[in-house]
Amino acid sequence: MCRKQSIFAVLLGLAVLGAPGLSVAAGEVNIYSARIEALIKPLLDRFSEETGIQVNLVAGRADELLRRLQSEGRNSPADILLTTDAGRLHRAKVAGVIQPFSSELLEQQVPAQYRDPDKHWYGLSVRVRPIMYVKGRVNPADLSTYEDLADPRWRQQICIRSSNNIYNQSMVAAMIATQGEEATEAWARGLMRNLARPPRGGDRDQIRAAAAGQCSLAIANTYYLAGMLLSNDPAEREAAERIGVFWPNQEDRGAHVNVSGVALTQSARNKDNAIRLIEFLVSDEAQQWYAEVNGEYPVREDIAIGAILEGWGSFRADELDMGVLGELNPQALRLMDRVRWQ
């Protein structure tokens, strides 16, 4: 891509994201959100109803929002960044576009492993990336760990998305942290040999492919399966109903988890009200919303989960500090490149 094309692409991306001029009126809170509007705006509206504080929302793709914050610098109108995956939150911290802040309530409500030790970001919901299997084709008793997916008996039976995906990068980073780089690379090579097809599409595509008989196992975040089960599309529901959830590594490190999280931008003008909004997002009401509407697990253990999540049973989660996923991301990327994970 030539330099002129590159500049045009950046400007076009900002135009799509940017929504004409966010207000910088005193007291109003501006939020850049990687969540689609339908999955966050009702909560923001409730906050405004309760507090009288107006919240202005710009929704966009996570990586584009980070680039936008970097481009805008201290002139950014954003007070809050809400994004997905600890790896992206770490990138925002390293890029210097978010700032640390203190909140006694957040320290009490958000478990230590789901927040940045330097107080740059806090997790809002927990995302789990287990092994999914086709009911009737795979006996869950034959499943055990992520590591076992490299066994030759699963040759041409696994669907997973590409190495460009941050969820897979964080999963590999977690394995590097617990198993070491050499063992993780050997596992990744075995996994690549066992793929039923070249990686393509998103998590829902892996689930659909398994349901359609293209593979027997899929790696995907549970909220995608939950969304399919709640879909208005009968074909989506039918595909999802063919899939079972298996919690791997229950005898050792636990199932791989990640977070969606929130941070105060470096440019925040309405800091006090922004922190009030962030605190609201860990309230009983907001945490219940994540479980019932978003199909994610609340970051707070005292919040009841919905029927779909309950139906998958309890599980042991990896207790790895989420910050490590971001720190080891470059290492994970190099490893995935070495094993030719497309």
HELIX and SHEET records of a PDB file:
HELIX    1   1 ARG A    3  GLY A   18  1                                  16    
HELIX    2   2 GLU A   37  LEU A   39  5                                   3    
HELIX    3   3 LYS A   41  THR A   51  1                                  11    
HELIX    4   4 ALA A   62  GLU A   72  1                                  11    
HELIX    5   5 GLY A   73  ASN A   75  5                                   3    
HELIX    6   6 ALA A   86  ALA A   95  1                                  10    
HELIX    7   7 GLU A  104  GLN A  109  1                                   6    
HELIX    8   8 ALA A  112  TYR A  114  5                                   3    
HELIX    9   9 PRO A  140  ASP A  142  5                                   3    
HELIX   10  10 GLU A  147  ALA A  150  5                                   4    
HELIX   11  11 PRO A  152  TRP A  154  5                                   3    
HELIX   12  12 ILE A  166  GLN A  179  1                                  14    
HELIX   13  13 GLU A  181  ARG A  193  1                                  13    
HELIX   14  14 ASP A  203  ALA A  211  1                                   9    
HELIX   15  15 THR A  222  LEU A  229  1                                   8    
HELIX   16  16 PRO A  234  GLU A  241  1                                   8    
HELIX   17  17 LYS A  271  PHE A  280  1                                  10    
HELIX   18  18 ASP A  284  TRP A  289  1                                   6    
HELIX   19  19 TYR A  290  ASN A  294  3                                   5    
HELIX   20  20 ALA A  307  GLY A  311  1                                   5    
HELIX   21  21 GLY A  323  GLU A  327  1                                   5    
HELIX   22  22 ASN A  329  ARG A  338  1                                  10    
SHEET    1   A 5 VAL A  55  ALA A  59  0                                        
SHEET    2   A 5 VAL A  29  SER A  33  1                                        
SHEET    3   A 5 ILE A  80  THR A  84  1                                        
SHEET    4   A 5 VAL A 257  THR A 265 -1                                        
SHEET    5   A 5 ILE A  98  GLN A  99 -1                                        
SHEET    1   B 6 VAL A  55  ALA A  59  0                                        
SHEET    2   B 6 VAL A  29  SER A  33  1                                        
SHEET    3   B 6 ILE A  80  THR A  84  1                                        
SHEET    4   B 6 VAL A 257  THR A 265 -1                                        
SHEET    5   B 6 TRP A 121  VAL A 128 -1                                        
SHEET    6   B 6 TYR A 297  PRO A 298 -1                                        
SHEET    1   C 4 ILE A 158  CYS A 159  0                                        
SHEET    2   C 4 LEU A 217  ILE A 219  1                                        
SHEET    3   C 4 ILE A 131  VAL A 134 -1                                        
SHEET    4   C 4 ILE A 243  PHE A 246 -1                                        
END                                                                             
